[in-house]
C-alpha cells in the first residue's frame, strides 16, 4: 500500500454517508430503546478526551509522512526517513479515523436529536449539549483523518516507481 494516489482513498462523501447511516440507525435504536421505558445512555464528558487525542496523534503522524514524501533532496529525505510500514499504518489510521469519526458523529447527533424535544428541561438540555460537544469532537476526528490521509499522498511530481532514497548508516563497530 504506501502513499495514496489522488484518485483513491476515503472521500468526504463516504464519511458523510457513514455519518448519515449511523445517525439514522442510531436514532431508530434510541427511539425504540426509549419507547421500551428504558433510560437513554449517558454521554460522559470524559468521552471527548480519546477522540481529541486520537485526532492530534493522527495529524502528527500524517505530518511526519508528508514531510518525508515532500522532501526536496535525498539528504533531507534521509534525515526524515520513515519505515514503509509506519507510513502504511499512518494511512490506515487516518482512514479509520475518518470513517470512525463519521460513525461517531452520526451516533452523537442522533443522541442530540432524541433529546431535542425535551430540551427545555435543564437536565435533558445538559445531555443534549454533551451529545453536541461529542459530535463536534467526532467531526474533528473525521476531519483529522481526511487531512492526514491527504498528507500521505505523493506530490504530483513524485514517481511511484522510484524507490525512496536509501540511507547509508555509519558502521559503529569495525
C-alpha positions, 0 to 999 in steps of 0.5 A: 500500500504506501502513499495514496494516489489522488484518485483513491482513498476515503472521500468526504462523501463516504464519511458523510454517508457513514455519518448519515447511516449511523445517525439514522440507525442510531436514532431508530435504536434510541427511539425504540430503546426509549419507547421500551421505558428504558433510560437513554445512555449517558454521554460522559464528558470524559468521552471527548478526551480519546477522540481529541487525542486520537485526532492530534496523534493522527495529524502528527503522524500524517505530518511526519509522512508528508514531510518525508514524501515532500522532501526536496533532496535525498539528504533531507529525505534521509534525515526524515526517513520513515519505515514503509510500514509506519507510513502504511499504518499512518494511512490506515489510521487516518482512514479509520479515523475518518470513517470512525469519526463519521460513525461517531458523529452520526451516533452523537447527533442522533443522541442530540436529536432524541433529546431535542424535544425535551430540551427545555428541561435543564437536565435533558438540555445538559445531555443534549449539549454533551451529545453536541460537544461529542459530535463536534469532537467526532467531526474533528476526528473525521476531519483529522483523518481526511487531512492526514490521509491527504498528507500521505499522498505523493506530490504530483511530481513524485514517481511511484516507481522510484524507490525512496532514497536509501540511507547509508548508516555509519558502521559503529563497530569495525 
